Amino acid sequence: MAADEQRERRVGELPRATGELVGRRTELTQVAQALESHRVVTLAGVGGVGKTRLAQSVAAQLQPEFRDGAWWVALSGLRDGELLPHAIAEALPMAHQTAIPVIEALARYLAERKTLLVLDTCEHLTQELRPVVERLVGAAPELRVLATSRRRLGMAAEEVLTVEPLPVPGPAAGPGSGPEADALVLLAERAADAVPGFVITEADRPDLERLCRQLEGLPLAIELAAARLPELSPAELADRLADRVSDRFMVLGEAEAEAAIAQADPQWHQALRTAIGWSHQLCTPAERLLWARLSVFVGSFDAEGALQVCADDRLAEKEIPQLLAGLAEKSIITWEPTAVGERYRMLDTIREYGEGWLRSLGEGREFRRRHRTWYVRLARDGDAAWMGPDQYIWYDRMHAELDNLRLALDSCLGSADSRIGLGMAGDLWFLWYACGLAREGRHYLDRALAAFTGPSPLRLKALYAQGLVLTELGDLPALEECSAECTALAARFGEAEDSLAKSVAAVTAALRGDAATLLKLTDELHARHSPSPEAMLSVPGLGSLSVGSHARIAMGMPEDALTGLDEMRQVCDASGEKWMRAWGDSIRAQAELALGRIQAAELSARASLTVKHRMNDSFGSGMCLEAIAQCAIADGQAEQAARLLGLAHQLWDTLGRPQVGIPTWVAAHEDCVTRTRTALGESAYHHAFHAGYHTDLNTGIARALDGIVTA
């Protein structure tokens, strides 16, 4: 999924569960009415009863009534309750690279918006969720929260609606006896998905009705049964399920797995345990083993991850793709096409069964270790590949893998592997800094640096990553402290570590407004890296040109700045690098403005904005919009400038510090505001600014890129 599509997570655009909602008309009405009179509504019920699908349908139906959208927050893959605000912010179209707590940024963002927030799969986070929801609904009068959970959240203001299984046909049911029971309708629809042309016949009807009663109307159990119809007739299905219920001679491993999941969650419905266990029996031995091993993933995963984590002498690598296809055909996993290739997902209830089976095999610890090892390697590979032509691919891939990356980091930092966690947190600098996750990066880097304190190159790299994150957050006091430790630590090691320390010192000087020190540091970095094209293709190398050019503009040398930016563009274009090139274009716009070349400045700012918006870089996007606004007022287009300033202010509102506090950029912003106010007059400026501020951000940026801001 592209980054701009990820930001537009309105419910109508979410990937939906297979098929439409069957029945539930009464429940849909009840939930809608409950949301009219209650701020928080929880759909509670056993696993597999259809809470998520009902919530999707409710949100899609009510979305037009919420002027600021209905937004979906999937929580099943989140294990660290401290990251709840981050997960919510990630799902919303808001920036959260800010030094203020994310919960406060969320409260500020939602305060004046009419929004429906859907929190899906909350039962493992109820304790952490309560204060978060209470803070948000307290700050935002028009916010409504719809949660799905196997248990209530435990809030005083919460309205709990229990989701029951679908009605099943009675023993005397038959054609002409009234409307079909919803469970039978669902079974017929899913059977038609599995067997094209399937219809209920008079011969099959009694067995299909018997199946619905055996499965007690549980939607997930019915869907698992329907997936077997290509191989078994309705009569065979019903007979085998009956045998499964009465079987007292299950293999030991299966009995242990069922006991494990029953003990872990007593709310598991017996019919669901029976249906999933029966589906498990009907899988091949290799499919069962892969199912168990795949349970170590959270969220979604791809075939490469499944192969790297699950393959061994018992499951050959060449068998994994075919086994994944087999599990998808049996509805054990779901297949998801995305912008970064095919991915798979396992429902929580099915994953929990697999976890129980994995424990019974005695393989839980080993395959959790293999999962951790794979994601440590993926972070390292992303670090090595980032400064190259595949940045969009890596951006999309790492966002798709975010749940699993979090799990691996938490696993490392919560165990004796904290040194590995420190290395992983540092290797993910590009995810934290370049991909819009600065606040979450600070969370993990703070934990990693506290967990493993010994002097090492790994620590210095993590401090470097922290320095980049703190720059994005505009937290100068913390950045000064980080830079001091970087510089002291680098003295123990070599040139590579010294370059990282100098890079942090340079951005610290930029935030202080110390152009002379900034220029000295960047010239030293450039002298070290410029002899080697490979060395230049790095943040210290390219940063010496981009940040050095910023210093030259601040010191009144825009022509010299352009010389450095020309060199930077050449290095980036030769490698296909986009992210640093976009920073160069943003600074180039400032240099061109200083020289009075408005058209060239606007072209550079738009080129940068295209990349910054694609990569969800809110700070970079804000700076580009500011530059285009400065071009507009310089060209006499005051109304357009005011609208652009209003649009940019949407980003500054959630970032915390406009222009991250860099003095020259703050001064340029204030000059643009003053000139625009003077040109328009206070009333007209206020009107145009607020028109821009209330424009949908994606729409406004698209217009800015097209040069159509006043539409």
C-alpha positions as CSV (number, residue, x, y, z in Angstrom):
1,M,0.0,0.0,0.0
2,A,1.4,3.4,-0.9
3,A,2.2,5.9,1.8
4,D,-0.4,8.4,0.8
5,E,-3.0,5.5,0.8
6,Q,-1.8,4.5,4.2
7,R,-2.5,8.0,5.5
8,E,-6.0,7.9,4.0
9,R,-7.2,5.1,6.3
10,R,-10.9,6.0,6.2
11,V,-13.0,2.9,6.8
12,G,-14.4,2.8,3.3
13,E,-10.8,2.4,2.0
14,L,-9.7,-0.3,4.5
15,P,-9.0,-3.9,3.3
16,R,-12.2,-5.7,4.4
17,A,-12.8,-9.2,5.6
18,T,-13.9,-11.5,2.8
19,G,-17.5,-11.1,1.9
20,E,-20.2,-8.8,3.2
21,L,-21.8,-8.8,6.6
22,V,-24.6,-11.4,6.8
23,G,-27.5,-10.6,9.1
24,R,-26.8,-8.2,12.0
25,R,-29.3,-5.6,10.8
26,T,-30.7,-5.3,14.3
27,E,-27.1,-5.1,15.8
28,L,-26.1,-2.4,13.3
29,T,-29.0,-0.2,14.4
30,Q,-28.3,-0.9,18.1
31,V,-24.7,0.1,17.7
32,A,-25.5,3.3,15.7
33,Q,-28.0,4.3,18.4
34,A,-25.6,3.6,21.2
35,L,-22.9,5.8,19.5
36,E,-25.5,8.7,19.4
37,S,-25.9,8.7,23.2
38,H,-22.6,7.3,24.5
39,R,-19.0,8.4,23.9
40,V,-17.5,4.9,24.2
41,V,-19.2,1.7,22.9
42,T,-17.6,-1.7,23.2
43,L,-18.7,-4.7,21.1
44,A,-17.9,-7.6,23.4
45,G,-18.1,-11.3,22.6
46,V,-16.2,-14.6,22.3
47,G,-13.5,-15.0,19.7
48,G,-14.8,-15.7,16.2
49,V,-18.3,-14.3,16.8
50,G,-17.9,-11.5,14.2
51,K,-17.1,-8.4,16.3
52,T,-14.5,-7.0,13.9
53,R,-16.7,-7.4,10.8
54,L,-19.7,-5.8,12.6
55,A,-17.5,-2.9,13.6
56,Q,-16.3,-2.4,10.0
57,S,-19.9,-2.3,8.8
58,V,-20.9,0.1,11.5
59,A,-18.0,2.4,10.8
60,A,-18.6,2.3,7.0
61,Q,-22.3,3.1,7.6
62,L,-21.7,6.0,10.0
63,Q,-18.6,7.5,8.3
64,P,-20.7,10.2,6.4
65,E,-22.0,11.5,9.7
66,F,-18.4,12.2,11.0
67,R,-17.0,15.2,9.1
68,D,-13.4,14.3,10.0
69,G,-13.8,10.6,9.2
70,A,-14.0,7.2,10.7
71,W,-10.5,5.7,11.4
72,W,-9.5,2.1,12.1
73,V,-6.8,1.2,14.6
74,A,-5.8,-2.5,14.5
75,L,-4.4,-3.5,17.9
76,S,-4.1,-7.2,17.7
77,G,-0.4,-7.0,16.9
78,L,0.5,-4.5,19.6
79,R,2.1,-6.0,22.7
80,D,3.6,-2.9,24.4
81,G,0.8,-0.9,26.0
82,E,3.0,2.2,26.2
83,L,2.8,2.4,22.4
84,L,-1.0,2.7,22.3
85,P,-1.0,6.4,21.6
86,H,1.6,5.9,18.9
87,A,-0.6,3.2,17.2
88,I,-3.6,5.5,17.3
89,A,-1.6,8.5,15.9
90,E,-0.1,6.2,13.2
91,A,-3.6,5.4,12.0
92,L,-4.8,9.0,11.9
93,P,-3.7,11.5,9.2
94,M,-1.7,13.5,11.7
95,A,2.0,14.2,12.3
96,H,3.4,13.2,15.6
97,Q,7.1,14.1,15.4
98,T,6.9,16.3,18.4
99,A,8.6,16.6,21.8
100,I,5.3,16.7,23.6
101,P,3.8,13.4,24.7
102,V,1.9,11.7,21.9
103,I,-1.2,11.4,24.0
104,E,-1.3,15.2,24.3
105,A,-0.6,15.6,20.6
106,L,-3.6,13.2,20.0
107,A,-5.8,15.2,22.4
108,R,-4.9,18.4,20.6
109,Y,-5.5,16.9,17.2
110,L,-8.9,15.4,18.0
111,A,-10.1,18.3,20.2
112,E,-12.1,20.2,17.6
113,R,-12.8,17.3,15.2
114,K,-15.9,15.1,14.8
115,T,-14.3,11.7,14.5
116,L,-15.2,8.0,15.0
117,L,-12.2,6.0,16.3
118,V,-12.5,2.3,15.9
119,L,-10.2,0.3,18.2
120,D,-10.1,-3.3,17.1
121,T,-9.1,-6.2,19.4
122,C,-8.5,-4.6,22.7
123,E,-8.8,-7.4,25.2
124,H,-5.0,-7.7,25.9
125,L,-4.6,-4.0,26.4
126,T,-7.7,-3.0,28.5
127,Q,-5.7,-1.7,31.5
128,E,-3.5,0.5,29.3
129,L,-6.3,1.6,27.1
130,R,-8.6,3.0,29.7
131,P,-6.6,6.2,30.6
132,V,-5.9,6.8,26.9
133,V,-9.5,6.7,25.9
134,E,-10.6,8.7,28.9
135,R,-8.0,11.4,28.0
136,L,-9.1,11.6,24.4
137,V,-12.9,11.7,25.0
138,G,-12.3,14.2,27.7
139,A,-10.4,16.5,25.3
140,A,-12.6,16.0,22.2
141,P,-16.4,16.6,22.8
142,E,-17.3,15.2,19.3
143,L,-15.1,12.1,19.4
144,R,-16.8,8.7,19.5
145,V,-14.9,5.5,20.3
146,L,-16.1,2.0,19.1
147,A,-14.0,-0.8,20.5
148,T,-14.1,-4.6,19.9
149,S,-12.9,-6.8,22.7
150,R,-13.6,-10.2,24.3
151,R,-14.1,-8.4,27.6
152,R,-15.3,-4.9,28.5
153,L,-12.8,-2.1,28.9
154,G,-14.0,-1.3,32.4
155,M,-14.7,2.4,31.9
156,A,-17.5,4.2,33.8
157,A,-18.8,5.8,30.6
158,E,-18.6,2.7,28.5
159,E,-21.7,1.1,26.9
160,V,-21.2,-2.6,26.3
161,L,-23.1,-4.4,23.6
162,T,-22.7,-8.2,23.5
163,V,-22.3,-9.7,20.0
164,E,-24.1,-13.1,20.0
165,P,-23.6,-15.9,17.4
166,L,-25.9,-15.9,14.3
167,P,-29.3,-17.4,14.6
168,V,-29.3,-21.1,13.5
169,P,-32.0,-23.1,11.7
170,G,-34.2,-25.1,14.1
171,P,-34.6,-28.9,13.7
172,A,-37.9,-28.4,11.9
173,A,-36.6,-25.7,9.6
174,G,-36.9,-26.1,5.9
175,P,-37.9,-24.4,2.6
176,G,-41.0,-22.3,3.0
177,S,-40.8,-22.2,6.8
178,G,-39.8,-18.6,6.9
179,P,-36.7,-16.5,6.2
180,E,-33.4,-18.4,6.1
181,A,-31.5,-18.4,9.4
182,D,-28.5,-16.0,9.2
183,A,-26.1,-18.8,10.0
184,L,-27.3,-20.8,7.0
185,V,-27.2,-17.7,4.7
186,L,-23.5,-17.2,5.7
187,L,-22.7,-20.8,5.2
188,A,-24.2,-20.7,1.7
189,E,-22.4,-17.5,0.8
190,R,-19.0,-18.8,1.9
191,A,-19.6,-22.1,0.3
192,A,-20.2,-20.3,-3.0
193,D,-16.9,-18.6,-2.5
194,A,-15.2,-21.9,-2.1
195,V,-17.2,-23.8,-4.7
196,P,-18.3,-21.6,-7.6
197,G,-21.9,-22.2,-8.4
198,F,-22.8,-23.7,-5.1
199,V,-26.5,-23.5,-4.1
200,I,-28.5,-25.1,-1.4
201,T,-30.4,-28.1,-2.7
202,E,-33.1,-30.1,-1.0
203,A,-30.8,-33.0,-0.6
204,D,-28.1,-30.9,1.0
205,R,-30.2,-28.7,3.2
206,P,-30.6,-31.0,6.2
207,D,-26.9,-31.5,6.5
208,L,-26.1,-27.8,6.0
209,E,-28.6,-26.9,8.7
210,R,-27.1,-29.6,11.0
211,L,-23.6,-28.0,10.4
212,C,-25.0,-24.6,11.5
213,R,-26.4,-26.1,14.7
214,Q,-23.2,-28.0,15.4
215,L,-21.2,-24.8,15.0
216,E,-23.7,-22.8,17.1
217,G,-23.9,-20.0,14.6
218,L,-20.3,-18.8,15.1
219,P,-19.2,-17.0,11.9
220,L,-15.6,-17.9,12.0
221,A,-16.4,-21.6,12.7
222,I,-18.9,-21.5,9.8
223,E,-16.3,-20.0,7.4
224,L,-13.7,-22.6,8.4
225,A,-16.3,-25.3,7.6
226,A,-17.2,-23.8,4.3
227,A,-13.5,-23.8,3.2
228,R,-13.7,-27.7,3.3
229,L,-16.5,-28.0,0.8
230,P,-14.3,-28.4,-2.2
231,E,-13.1,-31.7,-0.7
232,L,-16.1,-32.9,1.3
233,S,-19.9,-33.0,0.8
234,P,-22.2,-31.3,3.3
235,A,-23.1,-34.7,4.7
236,E,-19.4,-35.7,5.1
237,L,-18.6,-32.4,6.8
238,A,-21.5,-32.7,9.3
239,D,-20.5,-36.4,10.1
240,R,-16.9,-35.6,10.6
241,L,-17.7,-32.6,12.8
242,A,-20.0,-34.8,14.9
243,D,-17.2,-37.4,15.2
244,R,-14.8,-34.6,16.2
245,V,-17.1,-33.5,19.0
246,S,-17.5,-37.0,20.4
247,D,-13.9,-38.1,19.8
248,R,-12.1,-39.1,23.0
249,F,-9.0,-40.3,21.2
250,M,-7.4,-37.1,19.9
251,V,-3.6,-37.3,19.5
252,L,-1.8,-36.1,22.6
253,G,-0.4,-32.9,21.0
254,E,-3.9,-31.8,19.8
255,A,-5.4,-32.3,23.2
256,E,-2.6,-30.4,24.9
257,A,-3.0,-27.5,22.4
258,E,-6.7,-27.3,23.0
259,A,-6.1,-27.4,26.8
260,A,-3.5,-24.6,26.5
261,I,-5.8,-22.2,24.6
262,A,-8.7,-23.0,26.9
263,Q,-6.6,-22.2,29.9
264,A,-5.2,-19.0,28.3
265,D,-8.6,-17.7,27.5
266,P,-11.6,-19.4,29.1
267,Q,-13.9,-17.3,26.9
268,W,-13.1,-19.4,23.9
269,H,-16.4,-20.8,22.7
270,Q,-16.5,-24.6,22.7
271,A,-17.9,-24.7,19.2
272,L,-15.0,-22.6,18.0
273,R,-12.4,-24.8,19.6
274,T,-14.1,-27.7,18.0
275,A,-14.2,-26.1,14.6
276,I,-10.6,-24.9,14.7
277,G,-9.4,-28.2,16.1
278,W,-11.3,-30.1,13.4
279,S,-9.8,-27.8,10.7
280,H,-6.4,-28.6,12.2
281,Q,-7.0,-32.3,12.0
282,L,-7.9,-32.0,8.3
283,C,-4.6,-30.1,7.5
284,T,-1.6,-32.1,6.3
285,P,1.1,-32.7,8.9
286,A,3.3,-30.1,7.1
287,E,0.5,-27.5,7.1
288,R,-0.1,-28.1,10.8
289,L,3.5,-27.5,11.6
290,L,3.7,-24.4,9.5
291,W,0.5,-23.1,11.2
292,A,2.1,-23.6,14.6
293,R,5.3,-21.8,13.6
294,L,3.5,-18.9,11.9
295,S,1.8,-18.1,15.2
296,V,5.0,-16.3,16.3
297,F,4.2,-13.5,13.8
298,V,1.9,-10.7,14.7
299,G,0.0,-8.5,12.3
300,S,0.9,-9.5,8.7
301,F,3.9,-11.2,7.3
302,D,5.3,-12.1,3.8
303,A,6.5,-15.3,2.3
304,E,10.2,-14.5,2.8
305,G,9.6,-13.9,6.5
306,A,7.7,-17.2,6.7
307,L,10.5,-19.0,4.9
308,Q,13.3,-17.5,7.0
309,V,11.6,-18.1,10.3
310,C,9.8,-21.4,9.7
311,A,11.9,-23.5,7.3
312,D,14.2,-26.2,8.7
313,D,14.9,-29.9,8.0
314,R,11.3,-30.7,8.9
315,L,9.9,-28.0,6.6
316,A,11.9,-27.5,3.4
317,E,12.2,-24.0,2.0
318,K,10.8,-25.1,-1.3
319,E,7.7,-26.3,0.4
320,I,6.8,-23.1,2.1
321,P,5.0,-21.3,-0.8
322,Q,2.8,-24.3,-1.5
323,L,2.0,-24.7,2.2
324,L,1.1,-21.0,2.5
325,A,-1.3,-21.4,-0.5
326,G,-2.8,-24.5,1.2
327,L,-3.4,-22.7,4.5
328,A,-4.9,-19.7,2.6
329,E,-7.3,-22.1,0.7
330,K,-8.4,-23.5,4.1
331,S,-9.0,-20.0,5.5
332,I,-6.3,-20.6,8.2
333,I,-4.5,-17.5,6.9
334,T,-5.7,-14.7,4.6
335,W,-3.9,-13.5,1.6
336,E,-3.4,-9.7,1.1
337,P,-2.0,-8.1,-2.0
338,T,-0.1,-5.0,-1.2
339,A,2.3,-2.4,-2.9
340,V,5.2,-4.4,-1.5
341,G,4.0,-7.8,-2.7
342,E,1.9,-10.6,-1.2
343,R,1.4,-10.7,2.5
344,Y,-0.5,-13.0,4.8
345,R,-2.4,-12.5,8.1
346,M,-3.8,-14.9,10.7
347,L,-6.8,-14.1,12.8
348,D,-6.1,-14.0,16.5
349,T,-8.2,-17.0,17.4
350,I,-6.5,-19.1,14.8
351,R,-3.0,-17.8,15.8
352,E,-3.8,-18.6,19.5
353,Y,-4.6,-22.2,18.5
354,G,-1.3,-22.4,16.7
355,E,0.6,-21.0,19.7
356,G,-0.9,-23.7,21.9
357,W,0.2,-26.3,19.4
358,L,3.7,-24.8,19.2
359,R,4.0,-25.0,23.0
360,S,2.9,-28.6,22.9
361,L,5.7,-29.3,20.4
362,G,8.2,-27.7,22.7
363,E,9.2,-25.3,19.9
364,G,7.9,-22.0,21.2
365,R,11.2,-20.5,22.5
366,E,13.2,-21.6,19.4
367,F,10.8,-20.1,16.9
368,R,10.4,-16.9,18.9
369,R,14.2,-16.6,18.8
370,R,14.1,-17.2,15.0
371,H,11.5,-14.5,14.6
372,R,13.6,-12.1,16.5
373,T,16.7,-13.0,14.5
374,W,14.9,-12.4,11.2
375,Y,13.7,-9.0,12.2
376,V,17.1,-8.0,13.6
377,R,18.5,-8.9,10.2
378,L,15.7,-7.1,8.3
379,A,16.6,-3.9,10.3
380,R,20.2,-4.3,9.4
381,D,19.4,-4.9,5.7
382,G,17.2,-1.8,5.6
383,D,20.0,0.3,7.1
384,A,22.4,-1.0,4.5
385,A,20.0,-0.4,1.6
386,W,18.3,2.8,2.6
387,M,20.7,5.2,0.9
388,G,19.9,4.0,-2.6
389,P,17.2,3.6,-5.2
390,D,14.7,1.5,-3.3
391,Q,13.6,3.9,-0.5
392,Y,9.9,3.9,-1.4
393,I,10.0,0.1,-1.3
394,W,11.8,0.0,2.1
395,Y,9.4,2.7,3.4
396,D,6.3,0.6,2.5
397,R,7.9,-2.7,3.6
398,M,9.0,-1.5,7.1
399,H,5.6,0.1,7.7
400,A,3.9,-3.2,6.8
401,E,6.3,-5.0,9.2
402,L,5.9,-2.5,12.0
403,D,4.0,-4.9,14.4
404,N,6.7,-7.6,14.0
405,L,9.6,-5.1,14.3
406,R,8.0,-3.8,17.6
407,L,7.7,-7.4,18.8
408,A,11.3,-8.2,18.0
409,L,12.5,-5.0,19.7
410,D,10.4,-5.6,22.8
411,S,11.7,-9.2,22.9
412,C,15.4,-8.0,22.8
413,L,15.0,-5.2,25.2
414,G,13.0,-7.3,27.7
415,S,15.6,-10.0,28.0
416,A,19.4,-10.6,28.2
417,D,19.6,-9.7,24.5
418,S,19.5,-5.9,25.2
419,R,22.8,-5.4,23.3
420,I,21.1,-6.9,20.2
421,G,18.2,-4.6,20.9
422,L,20.5,-1.6,21.0
423,G,21.9,-2.5,17.6
424,M,18.5,-3.0,16.1
425,A,17.2,0.3,17.5
426,G,20.2,2.1,15.9
427,D,19.9,0.2,12.6
428,L,16.3,1.4,12.4
429,W,17.4,5.1,12.4
430,F,15.9,5.5,8.9
431,L,12.5,4.2,10.1
432,W,12.4,6.6,13.0
433,Y,13.8,9.7,11.2
434,A,12.9,9.4,7.6
435,C,9.6,7.5,7.8
436,G,7.6,9.6,10.2
437,L,8.1,7.6,13.4
438,A,10.3,10.0,15.4
439,R,8.3,9.7,18.7
440,E,8.3,6.0,18.6
441,G,11.9,5.9,17.7
442,R,12.7,8.0,20.8
443,H,10.7,5.5,22.9
444,Y,12.8,2.6,21.7
445,L,16.1,4.4,21.6
446,D,15.7,5.6,25.2
447,R,14.9,2.1,26.3
448,A,17.8,0.6,24.4
449,L,20.4,3.1,25.6
450,A,19.2,2.6,29.2
451,A,19.3,-1.2,28.9
452,F,22.9,-1.4,27.5
453,T,25.1,1.3,28.7
454,G,28.7,0.1,28.0
455,P,30.8,2.2,25.5
456,S,30.7,0.6,22.1
457,P,30.2,1.5,18.4
458,L,26.7,0.1,18.8
459,R,25.9,2.7,21.5
460,L,27.4,5.5,19.4
461,K,25.2,4.6,16.4
462,A,22.1,4.5,18.7
463,L,23.1,7.9,20.0
464,Y,23.4,9.1,16.4
465,A,19.9,7.8,15.7
466,Q,18.7,9.5,18.8
467,G,20.3,12.8,17.7
468,L,18.5,12.6,14.3
469,V,15.2,11.9,16.1
470,L,15.7,14.7,18.6
471,T,16.4,17.1,15.7
472,E,13.1,16.1,14.1
473,L,11.4,16.7,17.5
474,G,13.1,20.1,18.0
475,D,14.2,19.1,21.5
476,L,17.4,21.2,21.7
477,P,18.2,20.5,25.4
478,A,18.1,16.8,24.9
479,L,20.0,17.1,21.6
480,E,22.8,19.0,23.3
481,E,23.1,16.2,25.9
482,C,23.1,13.5,23.2
483,S,25.7,15.4,21.1
484,A,28.0,15.8,24.1
485,E,27.9,12.0,24.8
486,C,28.4,11.2,21.1
487,T,31.5,13.4,20.9
488,A,33.1,12.0,24.0
489,L,32.4,8.4,22.9
490,A,33.6,8.9,19.4
491,A,37.1,9.7,20.7
492,R,37.5,6.0,21.6
493,F,36.8,4.8,18.1
494,G,37.6,5.6,14.4
495,E,36.7,7.9,11.6
496,A,33.3,6.3,11.0
497,E,32.1,6.9,14.5
498,D,33.6,10.4,14.5
499,S,31.6,11.2,11.4
500,L,28.4,10.2,13.2
501,A,29.3,12.3,16.2
502,K,30.1,15.3,14.0
503,S,26.7,14.9,12.2
504,V,24.9,15.1,15.5
505,A,27.0,18.1,16.5
506,A,26.1,19.8,13.2
507,V,22.4,19.5,13.6
508,T,22.7,20.7,17.2
509,A,24.5,23.8,15.9
510,A,21.7,24.2,13.3
511,L,19.0,24.2,16.0
512,R,21.0,26.7,18.0
513,G,21.3,29.0,15.0
514,D,25.2,28.8,15.2
515,A,25.9,29.0,11.5
516,A,29.7,29.4,11.9
517,T,30.1,26.2,13.9
518,L,27.7,24.4,11.6
519,L,29.8,25.5,8.5
520,K,33.0,24.4,10.2
521,L,31.6,20.9,11.0
522,T,30.1,20.3,7.6
523,D,33.2,21.4,5.8
524,E,35.2,18.9,7.9
525,L,32.7,16.1,7.0
526,H,32.7,17.0,3.4
527,A,36.5,16.9,3.2
528,R,36.5,13.4,4.8
529,H,33.8,12.0,2.6
530,S,34.1,13.7,-0.8
531,P,37.1,11.6,-2.1
532,S,34.8,8.5,-2.2
533,P,31.4,8.4,-4.0
534,E,30.4,5.5,-1.7
535,A,31.3,7.6,1.4
536,M,29.4,10.6,0.1
537,L,26.3,8.4,-0.3
538,S,25.6,8.5,3.4
539,V,23.8,10.9,5.8
540,P,27.1,12.4,7.1
541,G,28.3,12.8,3.5
542,L,25.2,14.2,1.9
543,G,24.3,16.0,5.1
544,S,27.6,17.9,4.8
545,L,26.2,19.4,1.6
546,S,22.6,20.0,2.6
547,V,23.1,21.3,6.1
548,G,26.3,23.1,5.0
549,S,24.3,24.8,2.3
550,H,21.8,25.9,5.0
551,A,24.7,27.5,6.9
552,R,25.9,29.3,3.8
553,I,22.4,30.7,3.1
554,A,22.2,31.9,6.7
555,M,25.6,33.6,6.3
556,G,24.5,35.4,3.1
557,M,26.2,33.1,0.6
558,P,23.3,31.6,-1.5
559,E,25.4,31.2,-4.6
560,D,28.0,29.1,-2.7
561,A,25.1,27.1,-1.2
562,L,23.9,26.2,-4.7
563,T,27.3,24.9,-5.7
564,G,27.2,22.4,-2.8
565,L,23.6,21.5,-3.7
566,D,24.5,20.9,-7.3
567,E,27.1,18.4,-6.1
568,M,24.5,16.8,-3.8
569,R,22.0,16.4,-6.6
570,Q,24.6,14.8,-8.8
571,V,25.5,12.2,-6.1
572,C,21.8,11.4,-5.4
573,D,20.8,11.2,-9.0
574,A,23.7,8.8,-9.8
575,S,22.4,6.4,-7.2
576,G,18.6,6.9,-7.4
577,E,18.5,8.3,-3.9
578,K,15.4,10.4,-3.2
579,W,15.1,11.2,0.5
580,M,18.3,13.3,0.9
581,R,17.8,14.7,-2.6
582,A,14.4,16.0,-1.4
583,W,16.1,17.8,1.5
584,G,18.6,19.3,-0.9
585,D,15.7,20.6,-3.1
586,S,14.0,22.1,0.0
587,I,17.2,24.0,0.9
588,R,17.7,24.9,-2.8
589,A,14.4,26.6,-2.7
590,Q,15.6,28.8,0.1
591,A,18.8,29.7,-1.8
592,E,16.8,30.5,-5.0
593,L,14.5,32.7,-3.0
594,A,17.5,34.6,-1.5
595,L,18.6,35.3,-5.1
596,G,15.2,36.4,-6.1
597,R,14.6,33.5,-8.5
598,I,11.0,32.8,-7.6
599,Q,10.1,30.3,-10.3
600,A,13.2,28.2,-9.7
601,A,12.5,28.2,-6.0
602,E,8.9,27.1,-6.5
603,L,10.0,24.2,-8.8
604,S,12.5,23.0,-6.2
605,A,10.0,23.2,-3.3
606,R,7.4,21.2,-5.3
607,A,10.0,18.6,-6.2
608,S,10.9,18.2,-2.6
609,L,7.2,18.1,-1.5
610,T,6.4,15.3,-3.8
611,V,8.9,13.0,-2.0
612,K,8.3,14.4,1.5
613,H,4.6,13.8,1.3
614,R,5.0,10.3,-0.2
615,M,7.2,9.4,2.7
616,N,5.0,10.9,5.4
617,D,7.7,13.4,6.4
618,S,5.5,16.1,8.0
619,F,8.3,18.4,9.0
620,G,9.7,18.3,5.5
621,S,6.3,18.8,3.9
622,G,5.6,21.7,6.2
623,M,8.9,23.4,5.2
624,C,8.1,22.9,1.5
625,L,4.6,24.4,1.9
626,E,6.2,27.3,3.7
627,A,8.7,27.8,0.8
628,I,5.9,27.7,-1.8
629,A,4.0,30.3,0.3
630,Q,7.1,32.5,0.3
631,C,7.3,32.2,-3.5
632,A,3.6,33.2,-3.7
633,I,4.0,36.4,-1.6
634,A,7.2,37.3,-3.5
635,D,5.2,36.9,-6.7
636,G,2.3,39.1,-5.4
637,Q,-0.1,36.2,-4.8
638,A,-1.0,37.1,-1.2
639,E,-4.3,35.0,-0.9
640,Q,-2.5,31.9,-2.2
641,A,0.3,32.5,0.3
642,A,-2.2,32.8,3.2
643,R,-3.9,29.6,2.2
644,L,-0.6,27.8,2.0
645,L,0.4,29.1,5.4
646,G,-2.9,27.8,6.8
647,L,-2.3,24.4,5.2
648,A,1.2,24.2,6.7
649,H,-0.1,25.2,10.1
650,Q,-2.1,21.9,10.2
651,L,1.3,20.2,10.3
652,W,2.9,22.6,12.8
653,D,-0.1,22.2,15.1
654,T,0.7,18.5,15.6
655,L,4.5,18.8,15.3
656,G,4.7,21.0,18.4
657,R,7.5,23.4,17.3
658,P,7.0,25.2,13.9
659,Q,10.2,24.9,11.8
660,V,11.5,22.8,14.7
661,G,12.7,26.1,16.2
662,I,15.6,26.7,13.7
663,P,16.1,30.5,13.9
664,T,16.6,31.3,10.2
665,W,13.5,29.2,9.2
666,V,11.4,30.8,12.0
667,A,12.5,34.2,10.8
668,A,11.6,33.4,7.2
669,H,8.2,32.2,8.3
670,E,7.5,35.3,10.3
671,D,8.6,37.5,7.5
672,C,6.2,35.7,5.1
673,V,3.3,36.1,7.5
674,T,3.9,39.8,8.0
675,R,4.2,40.5,4.3
676,T,1.0,38.5,3.6
677,R,-1.0,40.2,6.4
678,T,0.1,43.6,5.1
679,A,-0.8,42.8,1.5
680,L,-4.3,41.3,2.3
681,G,-5.4,43.1,5.4
682,E,-6.3,41.4,8.7
683,S,-9.8,40.2,7.7
684,A,-8.9,38.8,4.3
685,Y,-5.7,37.2,5.7
686,H,-7.7,35.5,8.5
687,H,-10.3,34.2,6.0
688,A,-7.7,32.8,3.5
689,F,-5.5,31.3,6.3
690,H,-8.4,29.5,7.9
691,A,-9.6,28.2,4.4
692,G,-6.2,26.6,4.0
693,Y,-6.1,25.3,7.6
694,H,-9.5,23.6,7.1
695,T,-8.6,22.1,3.7
696,D,-8.1,18.3,3.7
697,L,-4.3,17.9,3.9
698,N,-3.9,15.5,1.1
699,T,-6.2,17.6,-1.2
700,G,-4.3,20.8,-0.2
701,I,-0.9,19.3,-0.9
702,A,-2.1,17.9,-4.3
703,R,-3.3,21.4,-5.2
704,A,0.0,22.9,-4.0
705,L,1.9,20.5,-6.3
706,D,-0.4,21.4,-9.2
707,G,-0.2,25.2,-8.4
708,I,-4.0,25.3,-7.8
709,V,-4.3,26.5,-4.2
710,T,-7.3,28.8,-4.3
711,A,-9.7,26.2,-5.9
